Amino acid sequence: MRVSNPGAACLKQAVPMTARRRRWKRKAMLVLTDVSGAKQLSVLTRRCCLLAPCRRGVKRPRHRQSRKNAATWEGADEVGKEDEIMQSRAAEQDEEQEEEEENNTESPPCNTGGKVNGSLKSRSQKNLACTAAETDGEAVYQRLYADSLALNGILNSESSQDFIDDDAVSSGAGTRLCLTAVNIGNEQSIVLMSPSQKLTFRGRCRMTCLYGSVQVLGFTIGQGQPAYCLYSLPTHAALNIEALPHCKPGRTKREMKMEVKAVFRQHVPAASRHSLMKEVTSSCSVLLFERLDTPGTVFLSSFPEYREVFASHSKKMSSGKLPFLECSALTSIGVVPLPDDQGITMSESWTATVQELLKTCLDDDGCPIILVCGRKNIGKSTFNRYLLNSLLNHVPCVEFLELDLGQTEFSPPGCMALHLVTEPVLSPPYMHQCEPHKMVYYGDVSCERDLDRYVETAKYLYAGYKKESPLVINTMGWIKGFGLSILVDLIRLLAPTHVVQLGSAERSQDPVALTPEFMQTAAGWQTKGKHHIQQKPVDFRIPFSSLSEEEEQEEHLNLHGGFQGHRLMRVQSEFPGVGDGSCLKSRSNVLRDLALLGCFSQLQPSDTGCPLSLHSMLPYQVPFSAVALHVLHCDVTPTHILYVANASLVGLCRIPNGVSSQADGPVLLPRAPICDCFGVGIIRGINLEKKLYYILTPVPVGRLKQVNCLLMGAVTTPHSLFRNQPGVIGEVPYLTSDYTFDLSGAGKIKVGKQLRRREQLNTVS
């Protein structure tokens, strides 16, 4: 029997050497050994270990046992560090000897009749005793286990152990399971989870699955896979970690348990190993949680307005508005458990749709084109992450076409991009900004200024799709008026095989169902339906076509994307506040600023604990003649172009024709190009004497050599960068309080370029 310090010292005094070396296999009711005097070492339940004085055939109250033993164990608290080291070494030797004996011997005799002479009893009597112990009340189990931890000194040791009752988390649980979390030091904790058990949490951590398998946002993490960074931050819905049932054919429970022991020996110190082994079963999953602090999190949390995003306990938790569960082993590493209803809620239609898409992906072709659409705050981004993670369980790569300008996933706001996704998405967008496969800088968070350029950009990016892997298309939440016309065009031009339309229980707010029949007749921004083709005006200057009316309609649709129909899949979102903009966890402009700051956090060095401000970094210097300038969202007088460019966010692009100009000033482009973009940067200064731009950007140097165009749009530099400039004495650059919007022209100018009437509104000649 292994007892955590300081109990081991007392056990050595009370139990003879020959009795201590007797090994046992854990059962529900065991009397382990005969000891001197009127003491016996007994296991009262499957998971409770008590050293209790008793007499043969006499049952004493447990609280009296605890008080008497407490006085006995208090005398062992004075054991020195040398004794603890010797105990740890002895425990390791005992484990090795126990493994050999468990492999070579059967289970030891089980005495349930109160006898302490180790006599054998019949197998049926032992089974009855085990069954009786299993059916003990849960309240008795919790009290006995807490008493055993206190007696063995575990609660007072450096490693802390917590138990989270699932009934406190989910009232609808049919069985009561206990989640075990133990802090093993070095800012690490071990968590044991039973199958189908969930852990909903806030915070951030690095998680490794040591044994078994779990699922996080649709992605399955099993034993042997690398560690994954989990970010469950208050700007988005909380993540759920669900333990999956697992079995290994051909292995017995003893072999599987020995495998868990080997894992513990490699990762868990000996002082915490004994208490964990009492909770281990052959079907449990073992997780290693580590505190996660990266240069990106340190940089973002350095801004006062975003400090609470990365705090372990938010103001809502402290004030009691947001319920959470106490677990010191997890909160010590920055993870706060929450009730399950605070996590991501998935409806039956959600799960069924994902499973059907997975089945389609595993077919022979294996390359479906999935377009996801729906109004604002309906769950498109969460569904896309879940779908991407589910697909990555079966395929090595999934392509992602980003067409939502305001809420991008992997790219900066105002960009449309095609990404190759090979890693699971387990964090908010501002924590996984990455280099795109192909990207275009649109320069605005909405496409209403220039609808034609938006559609042409979508076709330009779609041309880069090689149809070698599944494609997921994310669309914007503007689905009324011109937004619906743009969506109709995208479905016709991109020709998806599946259209996932998200809605809510209130179907009155949802748009019309995008069925193939509706797509045949609906009018788009650039394309037409059959109904409008038939009503087109006749021009007698053009000779009549030899094609029939049906052939002419098919020819027209083929010219506009080859639309041949799709499968519509309706998904109903059921999370709280669905479709209600007032229930958003964070405003859209805040998420866009965080995404931009997440891009520039890549400039932080990895070997420093203190964040570096951007104005303290060394910028690149670019000559005027090397790049061309253009403002996308409005017209600017050429003499004022440098005033606009200073301290502005720019897209670093490459135009195919290059830049050639003999002028001394900046090179200007006459119109907005649709060209490749490698990333974003900030023009932090302009030198008129040397004719140089000073640019800060996280884009690699190899890509910067290809840049010959700087595009400026309506997406501005985050204001937090201007407000937080440490080390500046006196007046802060680019900030002023002497300003009023009452002046003429002081407000934002909104230019609409889609002033032409839609062709379906024109009268027939």
C-alpha positions in Angstrom: 0.0 0.0 0.0 1.4 3.4 -0.9 0.5 6.4 1.3 1.5 9.9 0.5 3.8 11.7 2.8 3.9 12.4 5.7 1.8 9.3 6.3 4.5 6.9 5.0 6.6 7.6 8.0 3.9 6.7 10.4 3.0 3.6 8.3 6.6 2.4 8.6 6.3 2.6 12.4 2.9 0.9 12.6 3.2 -1.8 10.0 5.9 -4.5 9.9 8.3 -4.7 7.0 6.9 -8.1 5.8 3.4 -6.7 5.9 4.2 -3.6 4.0 5.7 -5.5 1.1 2.6 -7.6 0.6 1.0 -6.5 -2.6 -2.7 -6.4 -3.5 -4.8 -5.8 -6.5 -7.4 -3.1 -5.9 -11.0 -4.3 -5.3 -14.1 -2.7 -4.0 -13.7 -4.1 -0.4 -10.2 -5.1 0.7 -8.6 -5.8 4.1 -5.0 -5.6 3.1 -2.8 -6.9 5.9 -2.6 -7.9 9.5 -0.8 -5.4 11.7 0.4 -5.3 15.2 -2.0 -4.3 18.0 -5.6 -3.4 17.3 -5.0 -1.6 14.0 -5.7 -2.7 10.4 -5.1 -1.0 7.1 -8.4 -1.2 5.1 -9.8 0.1 1.9 -13.4 1.1 2.6 -14.5 1.9 -1.0 -13.0 1.5 -4.4 -11.4 5.0 -4.2 -11.1 5.6 -0.5 -8.0 4.7 1.6 -8.2 5.1 5.4 -5.9 4.0 8.2 -8.5 3.4 10.9 -8.4 1.7 14.3 -11.0 -1.0 14.7 -11.7 -4.3 16.3 -12.7 -7.6 14.8 -16.4 -7.6 14.2 -16.9 -4.1 15.7 -17.8 -1.1 13.5 -16.9 2.3 14.7 -18.2 5.7 13.6 -16.0 7.2 10.9 -15.8 10.6 12.5 -14.4 9.1 15.7 -11.8 7.3 13.6 -10.9 10.4 11.8 -10.3 12.3 15.1 -8.2 9.6 16.6 -6.1 9.2 13.4 -5.7 13.0 13.1 -3.8 13.0 16.3 -1.7 10.1 15.1 -0.8 11.7 11.7 -0.1 15.2 13.2 3.0 13.7 14.8 4.4 12.8 11.4 4.3 16.4 10.0 7.8 17.0 11.3 9.4 14.7 8.8 12.4 16.4 7.1 13.1 16.8 3.4 15.6 13.9 3.5 12.8 11.6 4.6 10.6 12.8 1.8 13.3 12.1 -0.8 13.8 8.6 0.6 10.0 8.1 0.6 9.8 9.1 -3.1 12.6 6.7 -4.0 11.1 3.9 -2.0 7.7 4.6 -3.7 9.3 4.2 -7.1 10.9 1.0 -6.1 7.6 -0.3 -4.7 5.9 0.6 -8.0 8.5 -1.4 -10.0 8.1 -4.4 -7.7 4.3 -4.1 -7.8 4.3 -4.2 -11.6 6.4 -7.3 -11.6 4.1 -9.0 -9.1 0.9 -7.9 -10.9 2.3 -9.4 -14.2 3.2 -12.7 -12.5 0.5 -13.2 -9.9 -3.3 -13.2 -9.7 -5.3 -10.9 -7.6 -4.6 -11.3 -3.8 -7.1 -12.7 -1.4 -9.9 -10.4 -0.4 -11.1 -10.6 3.2 -14.5 -9.0 3.7 -15.6 -10.8 6.8 -13.7 -8.7 9.3 -10.8 -11.3 9.7 -7.3 -10.0 9.7 -5.4 -13.3 9.3 -5.5 -13.1 5.5 -7.6 -16.3 5.1 -9.2 -17.0 1.7 -12.9 -16.7 1.2 -15.1 -17.9 -1.6 -15.2 -16.0 -4.8 -19.0 -15.4 -4.5 -18.7 -13.8 -1.1 -16.0 -11.5 -2.4 -18.1 -10.5 -5.4 -21.1 -9.8 -3.1 -18.9 -7.6 -0.9 -17.5 -5.7 -4.0 -21.0 -5.1 -5.2 -22.2 -3.8 -1.9 -19.3 -1.4 -1.8 -20.0 -0.1 -5.3 -23.6 0.8 -4.3 -22.6 3.0 -1.4 -24.0 6.5 -1.4 -22.1 9.2 -3.2 -22.1 11.5 -0.2 -20.4 8.8 1.9 -17.8 8.4 -0.9 -17.0 12.1 -1.0 -16.6 12.4 2.8 -14.5 9.3 3.1 -12.2 10.3 0.3 -11.8 13.8 1.7 -11.0 12.2 5.0 -8.4 9.9 3.4 -6.8 12.8 1.6 -6.5 14.7 4.9 -5.2 11.7 6.8 -2.6 10.9 4.1 -1.4 14.5 4.0 -2.3 15.1 0.4 -4.4 18.2 1.0 -1.6 19.8 2.9 1.1 18.9 0.4 2.4 21.0 -2.5 0.3 19.1 -5.1 -3.4 20.1 -4.9 -6.2 17.8 -6.1 -9.7 18.9 -6.9 -12.9 17.1 -7.8 -15.6 18.7 -10.0 -19.0 17.1 -9.7 -20.7 17.0 -13.0 -24.1 17.4 -11.2 -23.0 20.9 -10.3 -22.2 21.6 -13.9 -25.0 19.8 -15.7 -28.2 19.1 -13.8 -29.4 16.7 -16.5 -26.6 14.2 -16.0 -27.9 10.8 -15.5 -24.8 9.5 -13.6 -22.5 11.3 -11.2 -19.0 11.4 -12.4 -16.1 13.1 -10.8 -13.5 15.1 -12.8 -10.1 14.9 -11.1 -7.5 17.7 -11.5 -4.1 17.6 -9.8 -1.4 20.3 -9.8 1.9 18.6 -10.3 4.1 21.8 -10.1 6.0 23.7 -12.8 2.7 25.4 -13.8 1.3 22.0 -15.0 -1.9 20.1 -14.0 -3.1 16.6 -14.8 -6.8 16.1 -15.5 -8.6 12.7 -15.6 -11.9 12.6 -17.5 -14.4 9.8 -17.9 -16.0 9.0 -21.3 -18.6 11.5 -22.4 -17.5 13.9 -19.7 -17.2 17.6 -20.6 -15.0 20.4 -19.3 -16.2 23.9 -20.3 -13.6 26.5 -19.4 -12.4 30.1 -19.8 -8.7 30.9 -20.2 -5.8 29.6 -22.2 -3.6 26.6 -21.9 -1.4 24.2 -23.8 -3.0 20.7 -23.7 -1.5 17.3 -24.4 -3.4 14.1 -24.4 -1.3 11.6 -22.6 -3.8 8.7 -22.7 -7.2 8.2 -24.4 -8.7 10.8 -26.7 -10.8 14.0 -26.4 -12.6 16.2 -28.8 -12.4 20.0 -28.9 -14.6 22.0 -31.3 -14.9 19.0 -33.6 -11.2 18.1 -33.6 -10.1 14.8 -32.1 -6.9 14.8 -30.0 -5.5 11.5 -29.1 -2.5 9.9 -27.5 0.8 10.6 -29.3 -0.4 13.8 -31.0 1.5 17.1 -30.3 0.4 19.7 -27.7 -2.3 22.1 -28.9 -2.8 25.7 -27.7 -6.4 26.3 -26.5 -7.8 29.8 -26.3 -11.2 30.1 -24.7 -11.4 33.8 -24.4 -14.5 35.9 -23.4 -14.8 37.5 -26.8 -16.2 34.2 -28.2 -18.1 31.2 -26.9 -16.3 29.0 -24.3 -14.6 25.9 -25.5 -15.7 22.4 -24.5 -13.3 19.5 -24.0 -15.2 16.2 -24.2 -13.7 12.8 -23.4 -14.3 10.1 -26.0 -14.8 6.4 -25.3 -11.8 4.4 -26.4 -10.9 0.8 -26.5 -7.8 -1.1 -27.6 -8.6 -4.5 -29.1 -6.5 -7.3 -27.8 -5.5 -5.6 -24.5 -6.8 -6.4 -21.1 -7.8 -3.8 -18.5 -4.6 -4.6 -16.6 -2.4 -3.9 -19.6 -4.2 -0.7 -20.3 -3.8 0.4 -16.7 -0.1 -0.5 -16.8 0.2 1.7 -19.8 -1.3 4.6 -17.8 1.2 3.9 -15.1 4.0 4.2 -17.5 2.6 7.5 -18.7 2.4 8.8 -15.2 6.0 7.7 -14.5 7.1 9.8 -17.4 5.2 13.0 -16.7 3.9 13.0 -13.1 6.2 13.3 -10.0 6.1 10.5 -7.5 4.4 12.6 -4.8 1.3 13.1 -7.0 1.4 9.8 -8.7 -0.1 7.7 -5.9 -3.3 9.9 -5.5 -3.9 9.9 -9.3 -3.6 6.1 -9.6 -6.5 5.7 -7.3 -8.7 7.5 -9.8 -7.5 5.8 -13.0 -9.7 3.5 -14.9 -9.0 1.7 -18.2 -11.5 3.9 -20.0 -10.5 7.3 -18.7 -8.6 10.0 -20.7 -5.5 11.7 -19.1 -4.7 15.3 -20.1 -1.7 17.5 -19.3 -2.5 21.2 -19.0 0.3 23.8 -19.1 0.2 27.5 -18.6 0.3 29.3 -21.9 2.0 32.7 -22.2 3.2 33.6 -25.7 4.6 36.9 -27.1 1.3 37.5 -28.7 -0.7 37.2 -25.5 1.8 39.4 -23.6 1.6 42.0 -26.3 -2.2 42.1 -26.5 -2.6 42.1 -22.8 -0.3 45.1 -22.5 -3.1 47.3 -23.8 -5.4 48.4 -20.9 -8.6 48.1 -23.0 -7.8 44.4 -23.8 -6.2 43.3 -20.5 -9.4 41.7 -19.3 -9.6 39.5 -22.4 -6.6 37.5 -21.2 -7.4 37.7 -17.4 -8.2 34.4 -15.7 -11.2 36.0 -13.8 -13.2 38.6 -15.6 -15.2 41.3 -13.9 -18.4 39.4 -14.6 -17.0 36.4 -12.7 -15.9 38.6 -9.8 -19.3 40.3 -9.6 -21.2 37.0 -9.8 -22.9 37.7 -13.1 -21.1 34.8 -14.8 -21.1 31.5 -12.9 -17.9 29.5 -12.6 -16.6 26.6 -10.6 -13.8 26.6 -8.1 -10.8 24.3 -9.0 -7.5 25.5 -7.6 -5.5 23.0 -9.7 -6.8 24.5 -12.9 -7.1 28.2 -11.9 -3.4 28.1 -10.9 -2.5 27.6 -14.6 -5.1 30.1 -16.0 -8.1 27.8 -16.6 -11.4 28.5 -15.0 -14.1 25.8 -15.3 -17.6 26.9 -16.2 -21.0 25.2 -16.3 -21.7 23.4 -19.5 -24.5 25.7 -20.6 -21.9 28.5 -21.0 -20.2 26.6 -23.8 -21.0 26.1 -27.5 -24.5 24.8 -28.2 -25.0 22.6 -31.2 -28.4 21.7 -32.5 -29.3 18.3 -34.0 -29.4 19.8 -37.5 -25.9 21.2 -36.9 -24.5 17.8 -36.1 -26.4 16.0 -38.8 -25.2 18.5 -41.5 -21.5 18.1 -40.5 -21.8 14.3 -40.5 -23.3 14.4 -43.9 -20.6 16.7 -45.3 -18.0 14.4 -43.8 -19.5 11.4 -45.6 -19.5 13.4 -48.8 -15.8 14.3 -48.3 -14.9 10.6 -47.8 -16.4 9.6 -51.1 -14.4 8.9 -54.2 -14.2 12.6 -55.4 -13.6 13.9 -51.9 -13.6 17.6 -52.9 -16.9 19.2 -52.1 -17.4 22.9 -52.3 -19.3 24.1 -49.3 -20.7 27.6 -49.1 -21.9 28.8 -45.7 -24.3 31.7 -45.5 -26.6 33.4 -43.0 -27.4 36.7 -41.4 -25.3 38.4 -38.8 -24.7 36.8 -35.4 -26.2 33.5 -36.6 -23.1 31.4 -35.9 -21.3 31.2 -39.3 -17.8 31.6 -37.9 -18.3 29.0 -35.2 -19.9 26.5 -37.7 -16.9 27.1 -40.1 -14.4 26.3 -37.3 -16.3 23.2 -36.3 -16.5 22.1 -39.9 -12.8 22.7 -40.6 -11.8 20.8 -37.5 -14.1 17.9 -38.4 -12.7 17.7 -41.9 -9.1 17.8 -40.6 -9.8 14.6 -38.7 -10.0 12.8 -42.1 -8.1 14.9 -44.7 -4.7 16.5 -44.3 -5.7 19.9 -45.8 -8.8 22.0 -46.3 -9.0 25.1 -48.4 -10.9 28.1 -47.0 -12.1 31.0 -49.1 -12.7 34.1 -47.0 -15.3 36.5 -48.5 -16.4 38.2 -45.3 -14.6 41.5 -45.2 -15.6 42.6 -41.7 -15.1 39.3 -39.7 -12.2 37.5 -41.3 -10.9 34.3 -39.8 -7.2 34.0 -40.8 -6.4 37.3 -42.5 -6.5 41.0 -41.5 -9.9 42.9 -41.8 -10.6 44.3 -45.2 -9.0 41.4 -47.0 -10.4 38.6 -49.1 -8.2 35.5 -49.1 -7.8 31.8 -50.0 -6.1 29.8 -47.2 -4.7 26.3 -46.9 -5.8 25.1 -43.5 -3.7 22.2 -42.1 -3.9 22.8 -38.3 -7.1 22.8 -36.1 -8.8 26.1 -35.3 -8.9 26.2 -31.5 -8.8 29.9 -30.8 -10.4 33.3 -31.8 -9.3 34.8 -35.2 -6.9 37.3 -33.6 -4.9 34.4 -32.2 -4.3 32.5 -35.4 -3.5 35.1 -38.1 -1.4 33.3 -40.7 0.1 33.7 -44.1 -2.5 33.2 -46.9 -2.1 31.1 -50.1 -3.6 34.0 -52.1 -5.0 37.3 -50.9 -6.4 40.6 -52.2 -6.6 43.8 -50.2 -10.2 45.2 -50.6 -9.6 48.0 -48.1 -13.0 48.1 -46.5 -15.1 46.1 -44.0 -18.2 46.2 -46.3 -18.5 45.8 -50.0 -21.3 48.3 -50.5 -19.0 51.0 -51.8 -18.0 48.9 -54.9 -20.0 45.8 -55.5 -18.4 45.0 -58.9 -14.9 45.0 -57.5 -16.1 42.6 -54.7 -17.5 40.1 -57.2 -14.5 40.3 -59.5 -12.2 39.8 -56.5 -14.1 36.7 -55.5 -13.7 35.2 -59.0 -10.0 36.1 -59.0 -9.4 34.2 -55.7 -11.5 31.3 -56.8 -9.3 30.8 -59.8 -6.5 29.8 -57.4 -8.5 26.8 -56.1 -7.0 23.6 -57.6 -9.9 21.3 -56.6 -7.5 18.9 -54.8 -9.1 19.2 -51.4 -12.4 20.3 -49.9 -13.3 24.0 -50.1 -15.2 25.9 -47.4 -16.5 29.4 -48.5 -17.3 32.0 -45.8 -19.7 34.7 -46.9 -20.7 38.0 -45.3 -23.8 38.6 -43.1 -25.4 41.1 -45.5 -28.2 39.1 -47.1 -30.8 41.7 -47.8 -31.2 44.0 -50.8 -28.0 44.2 -52.7 -26.4 41.8 -50.3 -28.8 39.0 -51.5 -28.0 39.9 -55.1 -24.3 39.5 -54.4 -25.0 36.1 -52.6 -26.9 34.9 -55.7 -24.0 35.9 -57.9 -21.5 34.0 -55.7 -23.6 30.8 -55.7 -23.8 31.0 -59.5 -20.2 31.9 -60.2 -18.5 29.6 -57.6 -20.9 26.7 -58.3 -20.8 25.1 -54.8 -21.9 21.5 -54.4 -23.5 22.2 -51.0 -25.0 25.4 -49.6 -25.3 25.5 -45.8 -27.9 28.2 -44.8 -27.9 29.0 -41.1 -31.1 30.3 -39.5 -32.9 30.5 -36.2 -36.2 29.4 -34.7 -37.8 32.7 -35.8 -38.0 32.0 -39.5 -39.6 35.4 -40.1 -36.1 37.1 -39.8 -34.4 34.5 -42.1 -34.1 35.2 -45.8 -35.7 33.2 -48.5 -34.4 29.6 -48.8 -31.7 29.5 -51.4 -33.0 26.4 -53.2 -31.9 25.4 -56.7 -35.3 26.4 -58.0 -35.0 29.9 -56.4 -31.5 30.3 -57.9 -32.9 29.6 -61.4 -35.2 32.7 -61.3 -33.5 35.1 -58.8 -31.8 38.2 -60.1 -28.1 38.8 -59.1 -26.0 41.8 -59.3 -24.1 40.7 -62.4 -26.1 37.6 -63.4 -29.7 37.1 -64.4 -32.4 34.5 -63.8 -34.4 32.8 -66.5 -37.4 35.1 -65.7 -35.4 38.2 -66.5 -33.8 36.7 -69.6 -37.2 36.1 -71.1 -38.2 39.7 -70.4 -35.0 41.4 -71.8 -35.7 44.1 -74.4 -35.4 43.3 -78.0 -32.7 45.1 -80.0 -33.6 45.0 -83.7 -30.1 46.0 -84.7 -28.9 42.6 -83.7 -29.8 39.6 -85.9 -31.9 36.9 -84.4 -30.0 34.0 -83.0 -30.4 30.6 -84.5 -30.5 29.1 -80.9 -33.8 28.2 -79.3 -35.0 30.1 -76.2 -34.0 27.2 -73.8 -30.6 26.9 -75.4 -30.1 30.7 -75.1 -30.9 30.6 -71.4 -28.5 27.7 -70.7 -25.8 29.5 -72.7 -26.4 32.6 -70.6 -26.1 30.7 -67.3 -22.9 29.0 -68.5 -21.3 32.3 -69.3 -22.0 33.3 -65.7 -20.4 30.5 -63.8 -21.8 27.3 -65.1 -24.4 27.0 -62.3 -25.9 23.5 -62.4 -27.6 23.3 -59.0 -26.5 22.5 -55.5 -27.8 20.8 -52.4 -29.3 23.1 -49.8 -28.7 22.2 -46.1 -30.6 24.1 -43.5 -29.0 24.5 -40.1 -30.9 25.9 -37.1 -28.7 27.8 -34.5 -29.9 27.4 -30.9 -27.3 29.3 -28.8 -28.6 32.1 -26.5 -29.0 35.5 -28.2 -29.0 34.0 -31.8 -29.5 36.7 -34.3 -29.7 39.5 -31.7 -26.9 42.1 -32.2 -27.3 43.4 -28.6 -26.2 39.9 -27.3 -22.8 40.0 -29.0 -20.0 39.2 -26.7 -17.8 41.8 -28.4 -18.4 44.5 -30.9 -17.2 44.0 -34.4 -14.8 47.0 -34.4 -13.2 45.6 -31.3 -12.6 42.2 -32.9 -11.2 43.9 -36.0 -8.7 45.9 -33.9 -7.7 42.7 -32.1 -7.2 41.0 -35.4 -4.9 43.8 -36.6 -3.0 43.8 -33.3 -2.7 40.0 -33.6 -1.0 40.5 -37.0 1.5 43.0 -35.6 2.2 40.8 -32.5 4.2 38.6 -34.8 6.9 41.4 -34.6 7.5 40.6 -30.9 10.7 38.8 -30.2 10.3 35.3 -28.7 13.0 35.7 -26.0 11.6 38.6 -24.0 9.1 38.7 -21.3 8.2 42.4 -21.7 6.3 43.5 -24.8 8.0 46.0 -27.2 5.9 48.9 -28.5 5.7 49.3 -32.2 7.2 52.8 -32.2 10.4 51.4 -30.6 11.0 48.9 -33.5 13.2 49.5 -36.5 11.1 50.0 -39.6 11.9 49.2 -43.3 12.7 52.2 -45.5 11.2 52.1 -49.0 12.0 54.7 -51.7 9.2 56.7 -53.4 10.1 55.3 -56.8 9.9 51.7 -55.7 6.2 51.5 -54.9 2.9 53.1 -56.2 0.2 54.5 -54.1 -3.6 54.4 -54.4 -6.5 55.2 -52.1 -9.4 52.6 -52.5 -12.3 54.1 -50.7 -12.4 57.7 -51.8 -10.8 60.2 -54.2 -7.8 62.2 -52.9 -6.0 65.1 -54.5 -2.5 64.1 -55.5 -1.0 66.9 -53.5 -2.6 65.5 -50.3 -1.7 61.9 -50.9 1.2 61.9 -48.4 -0.9 63.3 -45.7 -3.3 60.4 -46.1 -0.5 57.9 -46.2 1.2 59.0 -43.0 0.4 56.7 -40.0 -2.0 54.7 -42.2 -2.6 51.0 -42.6 -1.6 49.8 -46.1 -1.9 46.6 -48.0 1.5 45.4 -49.4 0.6 44.3 -52.9 2.2 43.4 -56.2 0.9 44.7 -59.5 1.9 42.7 -62.6 3.0 45.6 -64.8 5.5 47.0 -62.3 6.2 50.6 -61.4 7.9 53.0 -63.8 7.9 56.7 -63.2 10.3 59.6 -63.6 8.5 61.9 -61.2 10.3 63.1 -58.0 7.2 62.7 -55.9 5.1 59.6 -55.1 3.9 57.3 -57.8 0.1 57.2 -58.1 -2.1 54.6 -59.7 -5.1 55.8 -61.7 -7.5 53.1 -60.6 -7.9 50.3 -58.0 -6.1 47.1 -59.1 -7.1 43.6 -58.3 -3.8 42.1 -57.4 -2.0 39.8 -54.9 -1.5 41.1 -51.4 1.2 39.7 -49.1 0.0 41.3 -45.8 -0.5 44.7 -44.1 1.8 47.3 -42.7 1.8 50.7 -41.1 3.6 53.7 -42.7 5.0 55.1 -39.4 6.8 58.0 -41.1 7.7 59.7 -44.4 11.0 61.4 -45.1 10.4 64.1 -47.8 14.1 65.0 -48.1 15.3 61.5 -48.7 12.0 60.5 -50.3 11.5 57.4 -48.2 8.6 55.6 -46.6 9.2 54.0 -43.2 7.0 50.9 -42.9 6.4 48.4 -40.0 5.2 45.0 -41.2 5.3 41.4 -40.1 5.6 40.2 -43.7 8.9 38.2 -44.3 11.7 39.9 -46.2 11.5 37.5 -49.1 7.9 38.6 -49.8 8.7 42.3 -49.3 11.0 42.2 -52.2 8.0 41.5 -54.5 6.0 44.4 -53.2 5.6 47.3 -55.6 2.2 48.8 -54.6 0.7 50.2 -51.4 -3.1 50.3 -51.2 -4.9 52.4 -48.6 -8.5 51.9 -47.6 -11.1 52.6 -45.0 -9.5 50.1 -42.5 -7.6 52.3 -40.1 -4.7 51.7 -37.7 -6.0 50.6 -34.3 -6.5 53.6 -32.0 -5.0 51.7 -29.1 -1.6 51.9 -30.8 -1.8 55.7 -30.7 -3.2 55.9 -27.2 -0.5 53.6 -25.7 2.9 54.9 -26.6 5.1 54.3 -23.5 8.2 56.3 -23.2 6.8 59.4 -25.0 7.3 62.6 -23.0 5.1 65.6 -23.7 2.6 65.7 -26.5 1.7 62.2 -27.8 2.1 62.0 -31.7 -1.1 61.8 -33.7 -3.3 62.5 -30.8 -5.3 65.7 -30.1 -8.2 66.8 -28.0 -8.8 70.1 -29.9 -11.2 68.7 -32.4 -14.9 68.8 -33.1 -17.2 67.1 -35.5 -19.3 70.2 -35.9 -17.0 71.5 -38.5 -18.0 71.1 -42.1 -16.4 68.0 -43.6 -15.1 66.7 -40.2 -17.2 63.6 -40.4 -16.6 60.4 -42.4 -17.4 60.7 -46.1 -19.3 57.7 -47.5 -19.1 57.2 -51.2 -21.4 54.8 -53.1 -20.2 53.5 -56.4 -23.2 51.3 -57.2 -25.4 54.2 -58.4 -26.4 52.5 -61.6 -29.9 50.9 -61.5 -30.2 47.2 -61.5 -31.2 45.8 -64.9 -34.2 44.0 -63.4 -35.7 47.4 -62.4 -35.5 48.9 -65.9 -38.7 49.1 -67.8 -39.1 46.9 -70.9 -38.6 48.9 -74.1 
